[in-house]
Amino acid sequence: MPISDQIVTAKIVLQSQLEVQRIGIQQSSSLLESAEPDLTEYILETTTRFYHDLLHAGIKGKQARRLHSDLMILLLVTVRSMQNAHAALWQQQTGEDIAAKLGPPENH
Protein backbone atom coordinates (compact mmCIF):
# COMPACT_ATOMS: atom_id res chain seq x y z
CA MET A 1 0.00 0.00 0.00
CA PRO A 2 1.45 3.39 -0.96
CA ILE A 3 2.32 5.95 1.67
CA SER A 4 -0.29 8.69 1.87
CA ASP A 5 -0.36 12.14 3.37
CA GLN A 6 -4.00 11.41 4.26
CA ILE A 7 -5.22 14.97 4.26
CA VAL A 8 -8.82 13.73 4.20
CA THR A 9 -9.43 12.34 7.65
CA ALA A 10 -12.47 10.50 8.99
CA LYS A 11 -13.34 13.63 10.97
CA ILE A 12 -13.37 15.76 7.80
CA VAL A 13 -15.52 13.21 5.97
CA LEU A 14 -18.01 13.11 8.85
CA GLN A 15 -18.15 16.91 9.03
CA SER A 16 -18.70 17.10 5.27
CA GLN A 17 -21.42 14.44 5.44
CA LEU A 18 -23.20 16.38 8.17
CA GLU A 19 -22.95 19.59 6.11
CA VAL A 20 -24.52 17.94 3.07
CA GLN A 21 -27.25 16.33 5.18
CA ARG A 22 -28.00 19.61 6.95
CA ILE A 23 -28.35 21.80 3.87
CA GLY A 24 -29.50 19.14 1.39
CA ILE A 25 -28.52 18.02 -2.07
CA GLN A 26 -29.88 21.06 -3.93
CA GLN A 27 -28.11 23.69 -1.84
CA SER A 28 -24.92 21.61 -1.71
CA SER A 29 -25.00 21.36 -5.50
CA SER A 30 -25.56 25.12 -5.79
CA LEU A 31 -22.62 25.84 -3.51
CA LEU A 32 -20.41 23.51 -5.49
CA GLU A 33 -21.59 25.10 -8.74
CA SER A 34 -20.63 28.56 -7.50
CA ALA A 35 -17.10 27.35 -6.69
CA GLU A 36 -16.61 24.73 -9.41
CA PRO A 37 -19.09 25.19 -12.27
CA ASP A 38 -17.37 22.83 -14.73
CA LEU A 39 -17.06 20.03 -12.18
CA THR A 40 -20.68 20.48 -11.14
CA GLU A 41 -21.84 20.37 -14.75
CA TYR A 42 -19.93 17.12 -15.27
CA ILE A 43 -21.38 15.59 -12.08
CA LEU A 44 -24.95 16.58 -12.95
CA GLU A 45 -24.70 15.35 -16.54
CA THR A 46 -23.15 12.04 -15.48
CA THR A 47 -25.56 11.36 -12.63
CA THR A 48 -28.53 12.24 -14.84
CA ARG A 49 -27.30 9.74 -17.42
CA PHE A 50 -26.88 7.19 -14.60
CA TYR A 51 -30.49 7.83 -13.50
CA HIS A 52 -31.82 7.30 -17.03
CA ASP A 53 -29.72 4.15 -17.41
CA LEU A 54 -31.30 2.81 -14.21
CA LEU A 55 -34.78 3.46 -15.60
CA HIS A 56 -33.89 1.81 -18.92
CA ALA A 57 -32.57 -1.19 -16.99
CA GLY A 58 -36.01 -1.65 -15.47
CA ILE A 59 -35.43 -0.12 -12.04
CA LYS A 60 -38.65 1.44 -10.77
CA GLY A 61 -38.78 5.23 -10.51
CA LYS A 62 -38.77 5.46 -6.72
CA GLN A 63 -35.78 3.15 -6.36
CA ALA A 64 -33.94 4.88 -9.23
CA ARG A 65 -34.48 8.27 -7.56
CA ARG A 66 -33.16 6.90 -4.25
CA LEU A 67 -30.07 5.46 -5.93
CA HIS A 68 -29.52 8.73 -7.81
CA SER A 69 -29.84 10.64 -4.55
CA ASP A 70 -27.38 8.30 -2.82
CA LEU A 71 -24.89 8.79 -5.66
CA MET A 72 -25.25 12.58 -5.47
CA ILE A 73 -24.68 12.53 -1.70
CA LEU A 74 -21.59 10.36 -2.17
CA LEU A 75 -20.16 12.75 -4.75
CA LEU A 76 -21.02 15.91 -2.83
CA VAL A 77 -19.54 14.58 0.40
CA THR A 78 -16.41 13.47 -1.44
CA VAL A 79 -15.85 16.83 -3.11
CA ARG A 80 -16.70 18.77 0.06
CA SER A 81 -14.29 16.59 2.03
CA MET A 82 -11.51 17.41 -0.42
CA GLN A 83 -12.35 21.12 -0.23
CA ASN A 84 -12.37 21.08 3.57
CA ALA A 85 -9.13 19.07 3.76
CA HIS A 86 -7.47 21.43 1.30
CA ALA A 87 -8.61 24.44 3.32
CA ALA A 88 -7.26 22.90 6.54
CA LEU A 89 -3.93 22.06 4.91
CA TRP A 90 -3.70 25.54 3.39
CA GLN A 91 -4.36 27.15 6.77
CA GLN A 92 -1.81 24.89 8.44
CA GLN A 93 0.84 25.76 5.83
CA THR A 94 0.14 29.47 5.33
CA GLY A 95 -1.91 30.64 8.28
CA GLU A 96 -4.49 32.00 5.83
CA ASP A 97 -8.08 30.87 6.42
CA ILE A 98 -9.51 29.99 3.01
CA ALA A 99 -12.33 28.03 4.65
CA ALA A 100 -14.34 31.26 4.71
CA LYS A 101 -14.22 31.20 0.91
CA LEU A 102 -15.40 27.57 0.78
CA GLY A 103 -17.92 27.63 3.58
CA PRO A 104 -19.37 26.85 5.96
CA PRO A 105 -22.60 26.76 3.98
CA GLU A 106 -24.38 29.26 6.18
CA ASN A 107 -21.87 31.92 5.04
CA HIS A 108 -23.06 31.62 1.42
C-alpha positions in Angstrom: 0.0 0.0 0.0 1.4 3.4 -1.0 2.3 5.9 1.7 -0.3 8.7 1.9 -0.4 12.1 3.4 -4.0 11.4 4.3 -5.2 15.0 4.3 -8.8 13.7 4.2 -9.4 12.3 7.7 -12.5 10.5 9.0 -13.3 13.6 11.0 -13.4 15.8 7.8 -15.5 13.2 6.0 -18.0 13.1 8.8 -18.2 16.9 9.0 -18.7 17.1 5.3 -21.4 14.4 5.4 -23.2 16.4 8.2 -22.9 19.6 6.1 -24.5 17.9 3.1 -27.2 16.3 5.2 -28.0 19.6 7.0 -28.3 21.8 3.9 -29.5 19.1 1.4 -28.5 18.0 -2.1 -29.9 21.1 -3.9 -28.1 23.7 -1.8 -24.9 21.6 -1.7 -25.0 21.4 -5.5 -25.6 25.1 -5.8 -22.6 25.8 -3.5 -20.4 23.5 -5.5 -21.6 25.1 -8.7 -20.6 28.6 -7.5 -17.1 27.3 -6.7 -16.6 24.7 -9.4 -19.1 25.2 -12.3 -17.4 22.8 -14.7 -17.1 20.0 -12.2 -20.7 20.5 -11.1 -21.8 20.4 -14.7 -19.9 17.1 -15.3 -21.4 15.6 -12.1 -24.9 16.6 -13.0 -24.7 15.3 -16.5 -23.2 12.0 -15.5 -25.6 11.4 -12.6 -28.5 12.2 -14.8 -27.3 9.7 -17.4 -26.9 7.2 -14.6 -30.5 7.8 -13.5 -31.8 7.3 -17.0 -29.7 4.1 -17.4 -31.3 2.8 -14.2 -34.8 3.5 -15.6 -33.9 1.8 -18.9 -32.6 -1.2 -17.0 -36.0 -1.7 -15.5 -35.4 -0.1 -12.0 -38.6 1.4 -10.8 -38.8 5.2 -10.5 -38.8 5.5 -6.7 -35.8 3.2 -6.4 -33.9 4.9 -9.2 -34.5 8.3 -7.6 -33.2 6.9 -4.2 -30.1 5.5 -5.9 -29.5 8.7 -7.8 -29.8 10.6 -4.6 -27.4 8.3 -2.8 -24.9 8.8 -5.7 -25.3 12.6 -5.5 -24.7 12.5 -1.7 -21.6 10.4 -2.2 -20.2 12.8 -4.7 -21.0 15.9 -2.8 -19.5 14.6 0.4 -16.4 13.5 -1.4 -15.9 16.8 -3.1 -16.7 18.8 0.1 -14.3 16.6 2.0 -11.5 17.4 -0.4 -12.4 21.1 -0.2 -12.4 21.1 3.6 -9.1 19.1 3.8 -7.5 21.4 1.3 -8.6 24.4 3.3 -7.3 22.9 6.5 -3.9 22.1 4.9 -3.7 25.5 3.4 -4.4 27.2 6.8 -1.8 24.9 8.4 0.8 25.8 5.8 0.1 29.5 5.3 -1.9 30.6 8.3 -4.5 32.0 5.8 -8.1 30.9 6.4 -9.5 30.0 3.0 -12.3 28.0 4.7 -14.3 31.3 4.7 -14.2 31.2 0.9 -15.4 27.6 0.8 -17.9 27.6 3.6 -19.4 26.8 6.0 -22.6 26.8 4.0 -24.4 29.3 6.2 -21.9 31.9 5.0 -23.1 31.6 1.4 
